[in-house]
């Protein structure tokens, strides 16, 4: 009955107030954090949740955490009954098989109590990636693990604070099992500060408004988000749409791993089924079902209504399944350290399937498929152990009316490339260069966004490095005649002059003077490259985004003798010749070499 009596203005006030609380939590965590990956890379998320884990609101941070915190809250409340909780309590967990993502992602949750209620009415949650949680390699992100136990400290739901006092046992377990305890404990303090901001913010809102009104407004906001999502899903063409892509295996000598999805659109509901995806691997390329769900939810939200509120209602019309024992739903104790790169590929295959359900003008080609993350650990000038990770992005896919964005983070992870100054002022590592990678974007009427070339010089070795990315064995696909983007690659220019080419997932040793070069891929192109405005091609050559050879071979554009314009007659002749040899564009996807059309 109360639902009907809450006026629209009050509902909007509650919505904006909730979003402001979540964003204030996020800003607090970013400004209080110690590790560069959080402070600069922004690999963290905050939100407010119902006691059953339903998302009330979440900061606009990392969508990959969208469905990761939800089950974590539910596991905590199952382990610790609500009636036993007290104001000032907080809890942590990171177990991927109990609501976590992977071991470096530690979730902290604080129950929110209000006057007149004996039980918590909500939870403030803050999740942060930590630079080390133990395990066989610094950074706890080894490419060589074969089981979860090798990846670091596994934290089931445990209390972090009881009635405002730190639980010494929990703190000591962290302190004595990580390589850089000051950094890790400092970031946990930042998470605690974020949770306290959430608790106070929610309590202050209740002081200004009756709890019954706020609670009813939250339910209405759930209903509104669900209604909006169902309305958007109803615009899709009913049907069953299938798609297949690949992820890199742990070694270049092993075959690529297939990832498949079948998306069924039926009225205002949608089901994503990852049946046919490769079996779980004895390598850290697995991702739990929550991670795969995040990929599916984020894709669907982005392709329907990106402005939908980040609450439970928006995901209710979407169901996601994956066979147990598969890459997207492994069984304990399968390793999951590199789940970030793999979950991003769940995003890609759902996008690939749904392109068939929308109009061509609404489609977007494949993004470069994730980020390249490299963890470095060594001794600083004071002889202390340091650990830090660099996040490097590729390009986004092209649209029907615009080029993809250069050097832009994947929409699923939404983290930031670490500024060079943050590295050079804190660690004995120099950023040698950071520049756009020529010819990395997929050619098309509209070009895929470019990746980058970013290299590091080791000033003080040895340095242990855990390196991971994807798409070195497959390409970001183009659509409607657009060509795929360049694949990712990395190599080391050793101080002795030799060059060591790397796979996408490796643990390496760097010495003083070694230069680690990392080149990210670009997004796929959209439309026939022969239809691209020749003037735009010339501009791309002048901007060093594409080479003169690509202008001729891919776009059929012949530059004039001075290089500042194009030869119109020669260009028309070359384009006619290329089109005759190639034939008409009658395919939707272009996966590139050893792929398929």
C-alpha positions in Angstrom: 0.0 0.0 0.0 2.8 2.4 0.9 4.3 1.9 -2.6 1.3 3.7 -4.2 1.6 6.6 -1.8 5.2 7.5 -2.5 5.2 10.5 -4.8 7.5 10.6 -7.9 9.6 13.5 -6.5 10.4 11.6 -3.3 11.4 8.6 -5.4 13.8 10.7 -7.4 15.2 12.3 -4.3 15.9 8.8 -2.9 17.5 7.6 -6.1 19.8 10.6 -6.4 20.6 10.3 -2.7 21.5 6.7 -3.0 23.7 7.3 -6.0 25.4 10.1 -4.2 26.2 7.9 -1.3 27.7 5.2 -3.5 29.8 7.7 -5.4 31.0 9.3 -2.2 32.1 5.8 -1.1 34.0 5.4 -4.3 35.8 8.7 -4.1 36.7 8.0 -0.5 38.3 4.7 -1.5 40.2 6.2 -4.4 41.5 9.1 -2.3 42.5 6.9 0.7 44.1 4.0 -1.2 47.8 3.2 -1.1 48.3 0.9 -4.1 48.7 2.5 -7.5 46.3 0.0 -9.1 43.6 1.5 -6.9 44.6 5.1 -6.5 45.4 5.6 -10.2 44.0 2.6 -11.9 40.7 2.8 -10.1 40.3 -1.0 -9.9 37.6 -1.0 -7.2 33.9 -0.6 -6.7 31.4 0.4 -4.0 27.7 0.0 -3.4 24.8 -0.3 -1.1 23.0 -3.7 -0.9 20.0 -5.3 0.7 20.7 -7.9 3.4 19.9 -10.7 0.9 22.6 -9.3 -1.5 20.3 -7.5 -3.9 22.0 -4.4 -5.3 20.3 -1.1 -4.2 22.8 1.1 -6.0 26.4 0.9 -7.1 29.0 3.6 -8.0 29.7 4.0 -11.7 33.0 2.3 -11.4 33.9 -1.2 -12.6 31.0 -3.1 -14.2 33.0 -6.3 -13.8 32.2 -6.1 -10.1 28.4 -5.7 -10.9 27.5 -9.3 -10.1 30.5 -10.1 -7.9 29.5 -8.2 -4.8 25.9 -9.4 -4.9 26.6 -13.0 -4.0 29.4 -12.0 -1.6 26.9 -10.1 0.6 24.6 -13.1 0.5 27.3 -15.5 1.6 28.3 -13.2 4.5 24.8 -13.0 5.8 24.4 -16.7 5.6 27.6 -17.3 7.6 26.9 -14.6 10.1 23.1 -14.3 11.0 21.7 -10.8 10.9 20.5 -11.1 14.5 24.1 -11.7 15.7 25.5 -8.5 14.0 26.1 -5.3 15.9 26.8 -1.7 14.8 30.5 -1.3 14.0 30.8 -4.8 12.6 32.5 -5.4 9.2 33.3 -8.5 7.3 35.7 -9.5 4.5 36.0 -12.3 1.9 37.8 -13.1 -1.3 37.0 -16.8 -1.9 35.9 -17.1 -5.6 33.8 -20.1 -4.8 32.0 -18.2 -2.0 31.0 -15.0 -3.7 34.4 -13.6 -4.5 35.9 -12.9 -7.9 39.6 -13.8 -7.7 41.8 -13.8 -4.6 43.3 -10.2 -5.1 39.7 -8.8 -5.0 38.8 -8.5 -1.3 35.2 -7.5 -0.5 34.5 -5.7 2.7 30.9 -5.3 3.9 29.5 -3.3 6.8 25.9 -3.8 8.1 23.8 -0.6 8.4 21.7 -0.2 11.5 19.1 2.5 12.0 17.1 3.6 15.0 14.0 1.5 15.7 15.3 -1.6 13.8 17.1 -4.5 15.6 18.4 -6.0 12.4 20.6 -4.4 9.7 18.5 -2.8 7.0 21.2 -2.7 4.4 25.0 -3.2 3.8 27.7 -0.9 2.6 30.1 -2.8 0.4 33.6 -1.9 -0.9 35.6 -4.2 -3.2 39.2 -3.5 -4.1 41.9 -5.2 -6.1 45.0 -5.8 -3.8 48.6 -5.9 -5.1 49.4 -9.0 -3.2 47.6 -11.7 -1.3 50.4 -14.3 -1.1 50.7 -17.2 -3.4 53.5 -18.6 -5.5 54.3 -15.3 -7.3 54.4 -11.6 -6.3 51.1 -9.9 -7.2 49.2 -13.2 -6.7 48.4 -13.2 -10.5 50.7 -16.0 -11.7 50.1 -17.5 -15.1 51.6 -20.7 -13.9 49.1 -21.9 -11.3 47.2 -25.1 -11.6 44.9 -24.9 -8.6 43.4 -22.2 -6.4 45.7 -22.9 -3.4 48.7 -21.7 -5.3 47.2 -18.3 -6.0 47.3 -16.8 -2.5 45.4 -16.5 0.8 41.8 -17.8 0.5 39.6 -15.8 2.8 36.2 -17.2 3.6 33.6 -14.8 5.2 35.4 -13.6 8.4 34.9 -10.6 10.7 37.2 -7.7 10.2 35.8 -5.5 12.9 33.5 -6.3 15.9 31.6 -3.3 17.3 34.2 -0.9 16.0 37.3 -2.8 17.1 39.6 -4.6 14.6 39.7 -8.4 14.9 43.4 -9.0 15.5 43.3 -12.5 14.3 41.9 -11.5 10.9 44.4 -8.6 10.6 47.4 -10.9 11.5 46.3 -13.5 9.0 46.6 -10.8 6.3 49.8 -9.3 7.7 51.7 -12.6 7.8 50.6 -13.9 4.4 51.2 -11.1 2.0 54.5 -9.7 0.7 53.6 -6.0 1.1 51.5 -5.8 4.3 51.7 -2.0 4.7 50.2 -1.6 1.2 47.5 -4.3 1.6 46.5 -3.2 5.1 46.5 0.4 4.0 44.1 -0.4 1.2 41.8 -2.3 3.6 41.7 0.8 5.8 40.6 2.7 2.7 37.9 0.2 2.1 36.8 0.5 5.7 36.7 4.3 5.3 34.5 3.9 2.2 32.1 1.5 4.1 31.8 4.0 7.0 30.9 6.7 4.5 28.2 4.4 3.2 26.9 3.6 6.6 26.7 7.2 7.7 25.3 8.4 4.4 22.4 5.8 4.5 21.7 6.6 8.2 21.6 10.3 7.6 19.2 9.7 4.7 16.9 7.7 7.1 17.1 10.5 9.7 15.8 13.0 7.1 13.2 10.6 5.6 11.2 7.8 7.2 12.7 4.3 6.7 9.4 2.9 5.3 9.4 5.6 2.7 13.0 4.9 1.7 12.4 1.2 1.7 9.3 1.5 -0.5 11.1 3.9 -2.8 13.9 1.3 -3.3 11.3 -1.3 -4.3 9.7 1.1 -6.7 13.2 1.9 -8.2 13.7 -1.8 -8.7 10.4 -2.1 -10.5 11.1 1.0 -12.6 14.5 -0.4 -13.7 13.0 -3.7 -14.5 10.2 -2.1 -16.5 12.7 0.0 -18.5 14.9 -3.0 -19.2 12.0 -5.2 -20.3 10.8 -2.4 -22.6 14.3 -2.2 -24.2 14.5 -6.0 -24.5 11.2 -6.0 -26.2 12.7 -3.9 -29.0 15.1 -6.7 -29.9 14.1 -9.3 -32.5 12.9 -12.5 -30.9 15.0 -15.5 -31.7 18.0 -17.6 -30.8 21.4 -16.1 -31.7 24.7 -18.0 -31.5 28.3 -16.9 -31.5 31.7 -18.3 -31.0 35.1 -16.8 -30.3 38.3 -18.0 -28.6 40.5 -17.1 -25.7 44.3 -17.7 -25.5 45.4 -20.8 -23.7 48.2 -20.7 -21.1 50.8 -21.4 -23.8 51.1 -20.5 -27.4 51.8 -24.2 -28.1 48.3 -25.1 -26.9 45.2 -24.6 -29.0 42.9 -21.7 -28.4 39.9 -22.3 -26.1 36.5 -21.9 -27.7 33.9 -19.7 -25.9 30.4 -20.1 -27.1 27.1 -18.5 -26.2 23.5 -18.9 -27.3 21.3 -15.9 -26.6 17.6 -16.4 -26.6 15.4 -13.2 -26.8 11.8 -13.9 -26.0 9.5 -10.9 -25.5 10.9 -8.9 -22.6 13.2 -11.6 -21.3 16.7 -12.8 -22.4 18.7 -15.9 -21.5 22.4 -16.3 -22.1 23.7 -19.9 -22.2 27.4 -20.5 -22.4 27.1 -24.2 -23.3 29.8 -25.4 -25.6 32.5 -23.2 -24.0 35.7 -25.1 -23.3 36.0 -27.2 -20.2 37.7 -25.7 -17.1 41.5 -25.6 -17.4 44.4 -26.5 -15.0 45.5 -22.9 -15.6 44.3 -19.6 -14.2 42.1 -18.8 -17.3 38.9 -19.8 -15.6 36.2 -17.4 -14.4 33.4 -18.1 -11.9 29.8 -17.8 -13.1 29.4 -14.4 -11.3 32.2 -13.1 -13.6 30.5 -14.4 -16.7 27.2 -13.0 -15.6 28.8 -9.6 -15.2 30.0 -9.8 -18.8 26.6 -10.7 -20.1 24.7 -8.1 -18.0 27.1 -5.3 -18.9 26.8 -6.1 -22.6 23.1 -6.2 -22.6 22.7 -3.1 -20.5 25.1 -1.2 -22.9 23.3 -2.4 -26.0 19.9 -1.5 -24.6 19.8 1.4 -22.1 23.3 2.4 -20.8 21.6 5.0 -18.5 19.6 2.4 -16.5 20.1 2.7 -12.7 22.6 0.2 -11.3 20.2 -1.7 -9.2 18.7 -5.2 -8.9 15.7 -4.5 -11.1 17.9 -3.9 -14.2 19.2 -7.5 -14.1 16.0 -9.4 -13.2 14.9 -10.0 -16.9 18.3 -11.5 -17.7 19.3 -15.1 -16.8 22.8 -16.5 -17.4 23.8 -20.2 -17.3 27.0 -22.1 -18.0 27.7 -25.8 -17.6 29.5 -26.8 -14.3 33.1 -27.6 -14.9 33.4 -25.2 -17.9 35.6 -22.2 -18.3 32.8 -19.9 -17.2 31.7 -22.0 -14.3 34.6 -24.0 -12.9 34.6 -26.3 -9.9 36.8 -25.8 -6.9 39.8 -25.7 -6.8 40.3 -24.6 -10.4 42.6 -21.6 -10.5 41.0 -18.2 -11.5 43.8 -15.6 -11.1 43.5 -14.2 -14.6 39.7 -14.1 -14.6 39.6 -10.4 -15.4 40.9 -10.9 -19.0 38.6 -14.0 -19.5 35.4 -12.4 -18.1 35.9 -9.6 -20.6 35.6 -12.1 -23.3 32.2 -13.2 -22.0 31.2 -9.6 -22.7 32.5 -10.0 -26.3 30.6 -13.1 -27.3 27.3 -11.9 -26.0 27.8 -8.7 -28.0 28.7 -10.8 -31.0 25.4 -12.8 -30.7 23.2 -9.8 -30.0 24.4 -7.9 -33.1 22.1 -10.3 -35.0 19.1 -9.1 -33.0 19.5 -5.4 -33.6 19.5 -3.1 -36.6 22.8 -2.7 -38.4 23.0 1.0 -37.6 22.9 0.2 -33.9 25.7 -2.4 -34.0 29.2 -1.9 -32.7 32.2 -4.0 -33.8 34.3 -5.9 -31.4 36.4 -3.9 -28.9 40.1 -4.8 -28.5 38.9 -7.2 -25.8 40.2 -6.1 -22.5 43.3 -4.7 -21.0 46.9 -5.8 -20.6 48.0 -6.0 -16.9 51.5 -6.5 -15.8 52.6 -6.9 -12.2 56.1 -5.9 -11.2 57.8 -6.8 -7.9 61.4 -6.1 -6.7 63.4 -4.2 -4.2 63.3 -0.4 -4.1 66.3 1.8 -3.4 65.7 1.4 0.4 65.8 -2.4 0.0 62.1 -2.8 0.7 59.9 -5.1 -1.4 57.5 -3.2 -3.7 54.7 -4.5 -5.8 52.6 -2.7 -8.4 50.6 -3.4 -11.5 50.2 -1.5 -14.8 47.0 -1.4 -16.7 47.2 -0.7 -20.4 44.2 -0.4 -22.7 43.5 -1.0 -26.4 40.9 0.5 -28.8 37.1 0.2 -28.9 35.0 -1.0 -31.8 33.8 1.2 -34.6 30.1 2.2 -35.0 28.0 2.7 -38.1 28.7 6.5 -38.0 32.0 7.0 -36.2 35.4 5.5 -35.6 36.2 3.6 -32.5 38.0 5.4 -29.6 41.7 5.2 -29.4 43.4 3.9 -26.3 40.1 3.5 -24.4 39.4 1.0 -21.6 37.1 -1.9 -22.3 33.6 -0.9 -21.2 33.4 -3.9 -18.9 36.3 -3.1 -16.7 36.4 0.7 -16.9 39.8 1.1 -15.2 42.5 3.6 -16.0 46.0 3.4 -17.4 48.5 4.2 -14.7 50.2 7.6 -15.3 53.9 7.4 -16.1 54.6 9.8 -13.2 53.1 7.4 -10.7 55.5 4.7 -11.7 58.6 6.9 -12.0 58.2 8.7 -8.6 57.6 5.5 -6.6 59.5 2.6 -8.3 62.8 2.0 -10.0 61.1 1.6 -13.4 61.0 4.1 -16.2 58.2 4.4 -18.8 60.2 4.7 -22.0 57.3 5.4 -24.4 53.6 5.6 -24.5 52.2 6.2 -28.0 49.4 5.1 -30.3 50.1 1.9 -32.3 49.9 2.6 -36.0 47.6 0.3 -38.0 46.2 -1.4 -35.0 42.6 -0.4 -35.5 40.6 -2.5 -37.9 40.1 -0.9 -41.3 36.5 0.0 -42.2 34.3 2.7 -43.5 34.7 3.6 -39.9 38.0 2.5 -38.3 38.4 0.6 -35.1 40.1 2.5 -32.2 43.8 2.2 -32.0 45.8 0.4 -29.3 49.0 1.7 -27.9 52.7 0.9 -27.5 53.9 1.2 -23.9 57.3 0.1 -22.7 59.2 0.0 -19.4 62.9 0.1 -18.6 64.0 -1.7 -15.5 66.4 0.6 -13.5 67.0 -1.8 -10.7 66.8 -5.5 -11.1 66.0 -8.3 -10.7 62.2 -7.7 -11.1 59.7 -10.5 -11.1 56.8 -9.8 -13.5 53.5 -11.6 -14.0 52.1 -10.6 -17.4 48.6 -11.2 -18.8 46.4 -10.2 -21.6 44.4 -11.9 -24.4 43.8 -11.7 -28.1 47.3 -12.8 -29.1 45.9 -15.8 -30.9 42.6 -14.3 -32.2 41.5 -10.9 -33.5 38.8 -8.4 -32.5 36.3 -8.9 -35.3 35.0 -6.4 -37.8 31.4 -6.3 -39.0 29.6 -5.5 -42.2 32.8 -5.5 -44.2 35.0 -4.0 -41.6 38.3 -5.8 -40.9 39.6 -7.1 -37.6 41.9 -5.1 -35.4 45.5 -6.1 -34.8 46.3 -8.7 -32.2 48.1 -8.0 -29.0 51.8 -8.7 -28.5 54.6 -8.1 -26.1 58.3 -8.7 -26.0 61.5 -8.0 -24.0 64.5 -6.2 -25.4 67.2 -7.7 -23.2 70.1 -5.7 -22.1 72.4 -8.1 -24.1 70.6 -7.0 -27.3 68.5 -10.2 -27.7 64.7 -10.0 -28.1 62.4 -12.4 -26.3 58.8 -12.7 -27.6 56.2 -13.5 -25.0 52.9 -15.3 -24.9 49.9 -13.5 -23.5 50.2 -15.1 -20.1 53.7 -15.5 -18.6 55.8 -15.1 -15.6 59.2 -13.5 -16.4 62.4 -12.3 -14.8 63.7 -8.8 -15.8 67.2 -7.5 -15.2 68.6 -4.0 -14.9 68.5 -2.4 -18.4 65.9 -4.7 -19.9 63.0 -3.0 -21.8 59.6 -4.6 -21.6 57.5 -3.6 -24.7 53.8 -4.1 -24.7 51.5 -3.4 -27.7 47.8 -3.6 -27.3 45.3 -4.4 -30.1 42.7 -2.2 -31.7 39.0 -2.5 -32.2 37.3 -4.0 -35.2 36.2 -1.9 -38.2 32.7 -1.2 -39.4 31.7 -1.2 -43.0 33.6 -1.5 -46.3 37.0 0.2 -46.0 36.7 1.1 -49.7 33.8 3.4 -48.7 35.8 5.4 -46.2 36.1 9.1 -47.1 39.5 9.3 -48.8 40.2 12.6 -47.0 39.8 10.9 -43.7 42.3 8.3 -44.8 44.8 11.0 -45.6 44.3 12.6 -42.3 44.9 9.3 -40.5 48.2 8.9 -42.4 49.2 12.4 -41.5 48.3 11.7 -37.8 50.3 8.4 -38.0 47.3 6.4 -37.2 47.6 4.3 -40.3 50.5 3.8 -42.7 50.7 4.8 -46.3 50.8 1.1 -47.2 47.6 0.4 -45.3 46.0 3.4 -47.0 46.6 1.7 -50.4 46.1 -2.0 -49.4 43.1 -1.7 -47.1 41.4 1.5 -48.2 42.5 1.8 -51.8 43.7 5.3 -51.3 46.6 6.6 -53.3 48.3 9.6 -51.7 49.5 12.5 -53.9 53.2 13.1 -54.4 53.4 15.6 -51.6 51.7 13.2 -49.2 49.2 15.9 -48.0 46.3 14.9 -50.3 45.1 12.0 -52.4 45.2 11.3 -56.2 41.5 11.1 -57.0 41.8 9.2 -60.4 44.4 6.7 -59.0 42.3 6.1 -55.9 39.1 5.4 -57.9 41.0 3.1 -60.2 42.6 1.2 -57.3 39.3 0.9 -55.4 37.6 -0.5 -58.5 40.4 -3.1 -58.9 40.3 -4.2 -55.2 36.5 -4.5 -55.2 36.5 -6.6 -58.3 39.1 -9.0 -56.9 37.5 -9.2 -53.5 33.8 -9.3 -54.5 30.8 -7.8 -52.8 30.6 -7.8 -49.0 28.1 -10.5 -48.1 29.3 -11.4 -44.6 28.6 -10.1 -41.2 31.7 -10.8 -39.2 35.4 -10.9 -40.2 37.6 -12.7 -37.7 40.8 -12.3 -39.7 43.5 -14.9 -40.2 42.7 -18.5 -39.0 39.4 -17.2 -38.0 36.2 -17.4 -40.0 33.7 -15.2 -41.8 
